[in-house]
Amino acid sequence: MRSDQKQRLEEFYKTLNEKGIEAFKFLSLVTRKYKPKKVLEIGSGFGIGSSAFLFDTDVEETVTIDKIKDLEGFEERVKIIGVKNRVTRIIGDSVETINNNIEKWKDNFGMVYVDGNHQYEGVLRDLGAVWELNIPIIILDDFFHKANWEGRYGIPRAYYDFFKEKDVITNVFTDANGYAIVKRKYEK
Ligand SMILES: C[S@@+](CC[C@H](N)C(=O)[O-])C[C@H]1O[C@@H](n2cnc3c(N)ncnc32)[C@H](O)[C@@H]1O
């Protein structure tokens, strides 16, 4: 890594807590492993995902969707880490946005990060829309977050109900608040 990039990373880490840094590191590793050219993110949020997908990687573009216009820290972080010019930020509902772009976006992304609405119905709805885009790698965030067992989130249950009859392979990781990485199986 170049020295100016090291400096950017240090500045970026100063804006995050420990969990945020862990999330960034995990998502960076996943990006390096799967080498997508384009990434879709549902839930732009704090800019951790967008930054991880684009910083010091070969990803050409991250398209990120969030229903909230004025997000705290998003613009600041992608600027600090130097990836702003490769981020396409869309303000709107995740599923409506995907459905409006279905023809353009189908077969166009190498990886998707599902980190928007965390409730059971919301996750199912996002997975339904994402599935139609035929994306080979689907990352689900907060898979082991305690809110899943307190009834506030419904990520593992939505995962199970959605994928139980689909041809996929899943790996789970305990980094940050937990991730499931779902790989679509394709006939050779
Ligand atoms: C946990 S944050 C995302 C964090 C972000 N991925 C990151 O790495 O910094 C969840 C975001 O999802 C957004 N969201 C929730 N439901 C949504 C929906 N139906 N459509 C678009 N965005 C949604 C919220 O506004 C919130 O900013």
The ligand as a Tripos MOL2 file, in Angstrom:
@<TRIPOS>MOLECULE
LIG
   27    29     1     0     0
SMALL
NO_CHARGES

@<TRIPOS>ATOM
      1 C1        -26.9150   -0.5790    9.0870 C.3       1 LIG1
      2 S1        -27.1900    0.7200    7.9830 S.3       1 LIG1
      3 C2        -26.1400    0.3090    6.6220 C.3       1 LIG1
      4 C3        -24.6780    0.4050    6.9210 C.3       1 LIG1
      5 C4        -23.7980    0.4140    5.6800 C.3       1 LIG1
      6 N1        -23.9880   -0.7540    4.8700 N.3       1 LIG1
      7 C5        -22.3430    0.5620    6.0280 C.2       1 LIG1
      8 O1        -21.5530   -0.3530    5.7190 O.co2     1 LIG1
      9 O2        -21.9680    1.5800    6.5880 O.co2     1 LIG1
     10 C6        -28.7780    0.3760    7.3300 C.3       1 LIG1
     11 C7        -29.2560    1.3990    6.3120 C.3       1 LIG1
     12 O3        -30.3260    0.8310    5.5590 O.3       1 LIG1
     13 C8        -31.2120    1.8480    5.1990 C.3       1 LIG1
     14 N2        -32.5020    1.2380    4.8190 N.ar      1 LIG1
     15 C9        -33.3790    0.5880    5.6230 C.ar      1 LIG1
     16 N3        -34.4440    0.1590    4.9000 N.ar      1 LIG1
     17 C10       -34.2400    0.5400    3.6190 C.ar      1 LIG1
     18 C11       -34.9730    0.4120    2.4050 C.ar      1 LIG1
     19 N4        -36.1410   -0.2400    2.3670 N.pl3     1 LIG1
     20 N5        -34.4600    0.9390    1.2840 N.ar      1 LIG1
     21 C12       -33.2720    1.6010    1.2980 C.ar      1 LIG1
     22 N6        -32.5270    1.7720    2.4190 N.ar      1 LIG1
     23 C13       -32.9950    1.2400    3.5620 C.ar      1 LIG1
     24 C14       -31.2690    2.7520    6.4370 C.3       1 LIG1
     25 O4        -31.6770    4.0510    6.0900 O.3       1 LIG1
     26 C15       -29.8250    2.6670    6.9420 C.3       1 LIG1
     27 O5        -29.0640    3.7780    6.5270 O.3       1 LIG1
@<TRIPOS>BOND
     1     1     2 1
     2     2     3 1
     3     2    10 1
     4     3     4 1
     5     4     5 1
     6     5     6 1
     7     5     7 1
     8     7     8 2
     9     7     9 1
    10    10    11 1
    11    11    12 1
    12    11    26 1
    13    12    13 1
    14    13    14 1
    15    13    24 1
    16    14    15 ar
    17    14    23 ar
    18    15    16 ar
    19    16    17 ar
    20    17    18 ar
    21    17    23 ar
    22    18    19 1
    23    18    20 ar
    24    20    21 ar
    25    21    22 ar
    26    22    23 ar
    27    24    25 1
    28    24    26 1
    29    26    27 1
@<TRIPOS>SUBSTRUCTURE
     1 LIG1         1 GROUP 0 **** ****
